[in-house]
Amino acid sequence: MLTARLSLMMFLQFFIWGGWFVTLGTFLGNNLNASGGEIAMAFSTQSWGAIIAPFIIGLIADRYFNAERILGILHLVGAVLMYQLYSSTSFVGFYPYLLGYMILYMPTLALVNSVSFRQVTDTTRQFPYIRVFGTIGWITAVNLISLLSWDSQTGIQEGLLKNTFLMVSAASALLGLYSFSLPKTPPQVEKNEQTSISQVLGLDALRLLRNRNFLIFFIASILICIPLAFYYQNLSPFLTESQVANSSSWTSTGQASEVLFMLLLPLFFKRFGFKKTIVLGMLAWALRYVLFAYGNSGELFFMVIIGIVLHGICYDFFFVSGQIYTDSKAGEKYRSSAQGIITLATYGLGMLIGYSVAGQISDTYVTEGGHLWKNIWLFPAGFAAAVLVLFSLSFRGEQYKKNVPAESTAV
């Protein structure tokens, strides 16, 4: 019963994200006439939200209010902002609401992890089976867009992609209400405990950077998100320009593979450990962009599909592994703060740099009627390969030590 409740939370959390994020670049370019730089600005709101997230989490989730209640409030306000995005008719009017929404949404990624980690007894074994429902939620949202033909050539021309924001507004309101029924996840730090400013802001989790391995992992997390930004920002326009039908459904094959590899993740941890698992994820990043660079929508379309399917290894073996690794290092008191810090490293600093670079490179290779996609994709391929080499040479293998909650607070 507890697993089912947490799984539904994850399903709705990522249904909300996948329901508008995948097609954002296509929507902005075709319906709001946004440039590559403006599209990069829009995607960068995710990064600004992630940078601010640790302060929100450290200030309130670890010290003053139950995590599930904060989660509910953020999603309810987010539902209102999503409706404003649905009603926007220009990039100038669209951007402020998007920025506000992402400042509220990004902390919820750390909150759902915190709620889950506090309720399970073995994060390595149990968390992947809960988190996989988030991937299923993303797949459901993306395929629903294609099923309704919002992402078809006709749908794009008629402006139907704006309906994604209305759909997500309703889902966000639902998760906001549902969050108040989740297992109680109270603060681990006593309200009257004497604290410093750095502790109040959640910066106490930065002490983890004193550990050499965690510092290397933190830096690698920032760097690997630079090529990740190319995937999120450019995949939908790449498929649309290549005249690929049902492009949103094709992108969801990456999430389908994510389900498979999420289930396999505990086995990889047990047999190969953290380092080899993370290295495999980095290798998949480099390979996927090479496949995108040399594939096409004709006879070599299978290369594009393989590149998309590799998303399961790319995401699970690095990002989900990283969340579990961070949890194993954080301890009970600052679990939410630590998740917020790793969110800052990945979706914050790394993606902020990545979106800026991706926007500049995309604008550099603009042609009449499209882009030189081969040149664009080869950049993140080479960058991911360089990060792989640096991480492999500097990170030392270590055994996983699971965190066990003192007492379950499930109700």
N, C-alpha and C positions, 0 to 999 in steps of 0.2 A: 504493500500500500504506500509506504513512504517513497519507495523508488518510483512508483507511478506518479506520485504528486510532483516529485522533483523533475521527472522526465517531461511532464506536461509544461512545467515552468520553462524548461530548456526549449521545448518545441515552439512555444509562443515567442520566446526571446529572439530566436533566430528566424522565425517566420517574419517577424517585424523587420529585421535587418534585410533579409533576402528579398522581401516584397517590394523594395524600391531601389536598393543600392546597386543591384546588377545592371539595371537599365538606366541608371542616372545619367551616364555619359551620353547615351543615345537620346534621351529625353531633352537634355540641355542643348545638345548640338542641333537637333532637328526641330524642337518645339519652342525653345527660347533663344535660338540663334546665338548660343554662347561660343566663344572662341576656345582654343585649347588652353589658354591661360586661365580663362574663367572657369572652365571645367576643372582644371587643377585646383583652383581656389575652392570650388564646391567640395571636391573630395578631401581637401585639406581640413575642412571643418571636423572631420573625423579625428584628425590628429590633434587639433586644438582641444577637442573634447577629452581626448585621452590624456593630454598633458595636465588638464585641470582635474581629471578624475581622482588621482591620488589624494589631492587636498580635500575633496568632498568626502571620500571614503575615510581618510585618516581623521578628519574632523568630527564626523558624526557616526559612521558605521562601527568603528572600533571602540567608541567611547560613550556615546549618548543615546542612540536609538537602535532598535532592532533592525537588522539588515533587511528583513522581508517588508517592513513597513516603509522604509526609504525606497525600496524597489517599487512598491505600489504607487507611492506619490510621484516618483519620477516618470513612470509610464503613463499615469493619468494626465499629467501636464504635457507629456510628449504627444498624447493623442490630440490635444488642442493645437499644438504646433504643426503636426502633420496635416491637419485640416487646413491650416493657413497655407501650407505648401501646395495643397490641392487647388486652392483658390488663386494662387499667384499667376500673373501673366507676363512677367518680365524677370530677367536675372537679378536686376537691382532690387525688386520686391521679394524675390525668392531667397536670396542669399542670407539676409539677417535671420529669417525663420529657421533656415537650415542650420546655421551656426548655433542658434539657441537650442535647437533640438539635439544636435550632436553633443553639446556640453552636458545635456541631461542624459542622453542615451549611453554614452561611453562608460560612465560609472556603473551602469547596470550590468555590464559584462563582468566586472570584478565582483559585484554583489551576488549574482547568480552562482558564481564559483564559490564564493564564501559560504552562502547558504548550503550548497551541496557538500562542500568539504566538512562543514561542521556536523553534518548528519550521518556521514558514513564512517565506517571503522577502518577501511583499507582503501585509500584513494587510488592506488595503482590498479586494483582489481575492480572496484565498484564505479569510480567516476567515469571511465570511458563509456560504460553502458548507460549512464544517465546523459552524458554529453552528446551521445550519438543521436538522441532525439532532437537536439538542436539542429543538427545537420539535416535530419528528416524534415524539420520545420522549414528550413531554407529551401530544400528541394520542392516541398509542397507549394511554397509561395511562388517560386520561379516558374514551375510548370503550370500553375494556375494562370499566370500572366500569358503564357503561350496558348493555353487552352481557350482563353477568352479572346485570343488574337489581338491583344493590346500591343504586342511587339511585332506584328506583321507589318509589311510595307504599307498596307492600307491603314492599319491601326495607327502607325506612327504619323502618317500624313494627316489623319483625322484628329490627332491629339489625344488618342485614347490612353497613352502612357500615363497621363496625369491621374488616371483612376487608381494607379498603384498607391498613391499617397492617401487616397480615401480608404482603400482596403486596409492599409497599415494603421491608419488612425483608429479604425474599429478594433483591430487586433490589439493595439496598444492599450486602449481603454479596457478591453477584456483582461489582459494580463495585469493591468493596474489593480483591478478589482480582485482578481484571483490571488494576487500576491499577499493580500491580508489574511488569506486562509492557509498560507504556507506554514511549515513548522517554525516555531519561535526560534529566532537566532539573535539572542541578546548580545550586547557588547561584552568583550572579554576583559576590558579594563574598567575598574571601578571609577564611578563619576568623581568621587572625592579623592582619588589617588593623585598625588602631586606630580605634575608633568611639566615639561619644558615646551617652548613654542614649537620646536621641531617635532616633538611627539604629538602635539595637538594637530599639526598639519599632516601627520602621517609620514614625516621624513625619517622617523626612527627606523623604518624598514630599510633605509639606505645603509644601515650598519651591515646588512648582508653583503655589501660590496667589499667589505674587508676580507671576505673569503675569496681567494684567488680564482677558484673555479667559477664561482657565481659572477664575479666581475667579468671574466671572459665570456660567460654565457650572456650577460647583460649587454656587453658591447656587440656580440654577434647577433643578438636579437634586434638591436638597432639597425645594424648593417644589412641583415637579410631582408628587412622590411622595405628597403629601397627597391629591390626588384619586385617585391610583392605588390607595391603600388602600381607598377606597370600592368600587372594582371587585372587588378580591380578597375583601373581607370580605362584601360584600352581594349579589354577582351570584347565587350559588347559592340563598340564601334568597329573593331576589327572584323567581327563576324557579319555585322550589318553591311559594311562596305564590300565584303566579299560575297554579298548576295546569298548568305546562308539562311534558308527558311527555318522558322521556329528557333531562332538563335538562343532565346532564353532557355528553352528546353535542352539544347545542346550544352549550355554552360552548367546545367544541373547534373550532368553526368559526372562532373568533378565532385559534387557533393555526394553522389551515389557511391563513388569510390571511397569517399571520406567515411561513409558508414562502415564499409568493409574493413578498412584499415584501423578505424577506431576500435572495432571489436578485436582486431589482431594485436592492438597496442600492448595489452598486458603480457602477451606471449613474447613480444620483442623485448620488453623491459626485462623479463625474467631471463631470457636467453642471451641477449646482447648487451644489456645495460643502457644507461642514458647516452653515453657518448656516441656509440655506434648507431643508435636509433636516430639521434639528432643529425649525425653526419649523413645518414641515408636520406633524411628529409632535405638537407641542403643540396645533395647531389641531384635529387629530383627537380629542384628549382632550376638548376643550370640546364638540365636536359630538356625540360618542357619548353623553355624559350627558344632553344635550337630547333625544336620541332615546329614551333609557331613560325619561326623565321623561314624555314624551307618548305613548309606545307602550304596548301592552297585549298580552294573550294572545289577543285576538280579531282583529278586522279590521285592527288596527294592529300586529300582531305582526311585520310586515316591518320596522318601525322598530327593534324590539328586536334583530332579526337583523342589520340593518345596523350597529347600534351595537356588537354583538359582533364582527362582521367587521372593523370599524375597528381592532381590537386589533393587527392586523398593522402598520399604520402607526404607531399609538401606541407600540408597544414597539420595533419595529425602528428607526424613524427617530429615536427619542430615545435609548433605552437601549443598543442595539447600536452606534449611531453614537457615543454617548458613550464606550463601552469602547474603540473604535478611536481616537477623538480623544485619550483619556487615554493610550493606548499610544504615540501619536505624540509626545506631550509628555514622556513619562517618561524615555526613554533606557534603555540596557541594564541598568544596575546595579539600578535600583529599579522595575523593571517590575511585579513582584508587589506591592510596597508601594503603588504607584500604583493598581493595580486594587483593592487592599484599601481605599484611601482613598475611591475613588468608590463602592465597595460601602457604606462607612460613610455617605456622603452620601445615597445613594438608599434602599437597603433598611434602613439604620440610622436616621439622624435623621429623614429625610422620612417614612418609613413609620411610625415610632414616633409622631410627631405625628399623622399621618393616621389611624392606627387608633384613637387616643384620640378624635379629633374625630368619626370615623365612628361609633364606639360611642355617643358622647353624642347625636349627631344622630339615630341610629337609635332610641335609647330615647326621645327627645323625640317622635317621630312614631309611637309604638306605638298601634295601635288594637285593638279586640276582633277577634281572628282574624287579625291581620297588622300592616302598616305603611302609612303614607301615603307611598308610594314616590316620587311626583312631587316632594314637598317635599324628600325625601332626596337625589334625584339632581340637583336644580337647584343645590344648594350646590357640589358639585365642578365642575359645568359653569362656573359663574361664576368660581370660583377658578382653574381652568385657563386661562380667557380672560385673567384678570389677569396670570398668569405669562407668557403668550404676549406680551402687550403690553410688559411690562417687559424681557423677554429681547430682543425685536426692536429695541427702542430703544437698548439698551446694549451688545450683543455686536457686535463688528466682524468682518466676513468675513475669512477667511484661507485660504491654500492648504494642503492636506494635504501633510505630509512623511512618507513612510513610513520606518519603522524596519526595518533589515535585519540579521538576526542575524549575528554574526561568523562562526560556523561551526555547521552543523547538528549536533545531538547525537543524531539519530535512530539507532536500532539495529535 
